[in-house]
Amino acid sequence: MGKIILRLDRVMADRKISLKDLAEKIGISNVNLSKMKTGKISAIRFSTLKAICETLNCQPGDILEFDPNAPDDEEE
């Protein structure tokens, strides 16, 4: 039980940065960043996480959250 939840959308809104601008700055496609933003991924490279944190001036914990009560998608 439990699930990692991506909060990238919230951090991007706080920093007032668009999907397109962030994708360009970290060097990934809009499609891949959109999947991250909506939580439709099962893994993230540390290099991508590092680039996001550097660009948004945040910590990994600002983007990733563990909810012990949420059902894990892999268990369904």
Backbone as numpy.savetxt, mean C-alpha at the origin, in Angstrom:
# Nx Ny Nz CAx CAy CAz Cx Cy Cz
-6.45 -16.84 11.32 -7.29 -15.66 11.32 -6.41 -14.42 11.32
-6.92 -13.37 10.79 -6.20 -12.12 10.72 -5.85 -11.76 9.30
-5.63 -10.50 9.09 -5.38 -10.01 7.74 -4.53 -8.75 7.78
-3.62 -8.63 6.82 -2.86 -7.40 6.63 -3.70 -6.48 5.74
-3.91 -5.26 6.19 -4.71 -4.29 5.45 -3.80 -3.17 4.98
-3.90 -2.83 3.70 -3.11 -1.73 3.14 -3.87 -0.43 3.32
-3.20 0.55 3.85 -3.78 1.88 4.08 -3.13 2.92 3.18
-2.65 2.50 2.03 -1.96 3.41 1.12 -2.88 4.54 0.68
-4.15 4.24 0.44 -5.09 5.28 0.01 -5.18 6.40 1.03
-5.19 6.05 2.30 -5.30 7.05 3.37 -4.05 7.93 3.43
-2.88 7.31 3.32 -1.63 8.07 3.38 -1.50 8.97 2.15
-1.89 8.46 0.99 -1.86 9.28 -0.22 -2.79 10.48 -0.09
-3.97 10.28 0.46 -4.91 11.39 0.65 -4.35 12.42 1.62
-3.73 11.94 2.71 -3.13 12.85 3.69 -2.02 13.69 3.06
-1.27 13.08 2.13 -0.15 13.77 1.48 -0.57 14.51 0.21
-1.85 14.36 -0.15 -2.41 15.00 -1.34 -1.60 14.68 -2.60
-1.37 13.39 -2.82 -0.65 12.94 -4.00 -1.54 11.98 -4.79
-1.53 12.16 -6.09 -2.37 11.32 -6.94 -1.70 9.97 -7.22
-2.49 9.03 -7.65 -2.00 7.71 -8.03 -0.95 7.85 -9.14
-1.26 8.65 -10.12 -0.35 8.85 -11.26 0.98 9.43 -10.81
0.94 10.47 -9.97 2.17 11.10 -9.50 3.02 10.14 -8.66
2.38 9.41 -7.77 3.13 8.47 -6.93 3.72 7.35 -7.77
2.95 6.83 -8.71 3.45 5.77 -9.59 4.69 6.22 -10.35
4.66 7.44 -10.87 5.81 7.98 -11.60 7.02 8.14 -10.69
6.80 8.64 -9.49 7.91 8.89 -8.57 8.57 7.61 -8.07
7.79 6.54 -7.90 8.39 5.30 -7.39 8.74 4.31 -8.49
8.32 4.63 -9.73 8.72 3.82 -10.87 7.96 2.52 -11.05
6.66 2.53 -10.76 5.84 1.35 -11.06 4.63 1.81 -11.88
3.93 0.86 -12.46 2.79 1.21 -13.31 1.60 1.67 -12.47
0.75 2.47 -13.10 -0.49 2.90 -12.44 -1.34 1.70 -12.03
-1.37 0.68 -12.89 -2.18 -0.51 -12.62 -1.70 -1.22 -11.35
-0.38 -1.43 -11.24 0.15 -2.11 -10.05 -0.06 -1.28 -8.79
0.14 0.02 -8.89 -0.09 0.87 -7.72 -1.57 0.89 -7.34
-2.44 0.89 -8.32 -3.88 0.84 -8.05 -4.25 -0.44 -7.31
-3.66 -1.56 -7.71 -3.92 -2.82 -7.01 -3.46 -2.75 -5.56
-2.31 -2.10 -5.35 -1.82 -1.93 -3.97 -2.78 -1.06 -3.18
-3.18 0.03 -3.79 -4.04 1.00 -3.11 -5.37 0.37 -2.69
-5.89 -0.53 -3.50 -7.17 -1.16 -3.19 -7.02 -2.46 -2.41
-5.77 -2.85 -2.12 -5.54 -4.04 -1.32 -5.69 -5.34 -2.10
-5.62 -5.28 -3.41 -5.81 -6.47 -4.24 -4.48 -7.14 -4.58
-3.56 -7.14 -3.64 -2.27 -7.80 -3.83 -2.03 -8.75 -2.67
-1.15 -9.72 -2.89 -0.84 -10.66 -1.81 0.59 -10.50 -1.32
1.38 -9.65 -2.00 2.77 -9.44 -1.60 3.22 -8.06 -2.08
4.25 -7.54 -1.43 4.85 -6.28 -1.84 6.36 -6.40 -1.66
7.10 -5.97 -2.65 8.56 -6.00 -2.57 9.03 -4.95 -1.57
10.07 -5.29 -0.82 10.63 -4.32 0.11 11.13 -3.09 -0.63
11.65 -3.25 -1.83 12.15 -2.11 -2.60 11.00 -1.16 -2.95
9.83 -1.72 -3.24 8.65 -0.89 -3.54 8.16 -0.21 -2.28
8.11 -0.93 -1.18 7.69 -0.36 0.10 8.63 0.77 0.51
9.92 0.55 0.32 10.93 1.57 0.64 10.71 2.82 -0.20
10.48 2.65 -1.50 10.26 3.79 -2.39 9.00 4.56 -2.01
7.95 3.84 -1.65 6.71 4.49 -1.22 6.95 5.30 0.05
7.62 4.69 1.02 7.88 5.38 2.29 8.77 6.61 2.10
9.78 6.48 1.23 10.65 7.64 0.96 9.87 8.77 0.30
9.04 8.41 -0.68 8.29 9.42 -1.42 7.22 10.08 -0.56
6.53 9.29 0.25 5.44 9.82 1.08 5.91 10.28 2.46
7.20 10.11 2.72 7.76 10.49 4.02 6.95 9.86 5.16
6.88 8.52 5.13 6.12 7.80 6.13 6.85 6.52 6.53
6.30 5.80 7.47 6.84 4.53 7.93 5.98 3.39 7.37
6.55 2.19 7.23 5.76 1.05 6.75 4.48 0.85 7.57
4.54 1.10 8.86 3.37 0.95 9.72 2.26 1.94 9.42
2.58 3.02 8.70 1.54 3.96 8.29 0.72 3.40 7.13
1.32 2.46 6.39 0.70 1.89 5.20 0.10 0.52 5.47
0.75 -0.26 6.34 0.34 -1.63 6.62 -0.27 -1.73 8.02
-1.37 -2.44 8.11 -2.03 -2.63 9.40 -2.47 -4.09 9.51
-2.31 -4.66 10.70 -2.76 -6.03 10.93 -4.05 -6.00 11.72
-5.08 -6.63 11.18 -6.37 -6.76 11.87 -6.55 -8.22 12.26
-6.35 -8.55 13.54 -6.43 -9.95 13.96 -7.82 -10.54 13.85
-8.86 -9.70 13.74 -10.23 -10.20 13.68 -10.79 -10.33 12.26
-10.07 -9.79 11.29 -10.54 -9.88 9.90 -10.26 -11.27 9.35
-11.19 -11.81 8.58 -10.93 -13.12 7.96 -9.84 -13.00 6.91
-8.94 -13.94 6.91 -7.86 -13.98 5.93 -8.43 -14.45 4.60
-8.18 -13.70 3.54 -8.70 -14.06 2.21 -8.27 -15.44 1.78
-7.09 -15.87 2.20 -6.57 -17.18 1.80 -7.30 -18.31 2.51
-7.98 -18.02 3.63 -8.68 -19.05 4.37 -10.08 -19.31 3.82
-10.57 -18.40 3.01 -11.94 -18.52 2.50 -12.04 -19.56 1.41
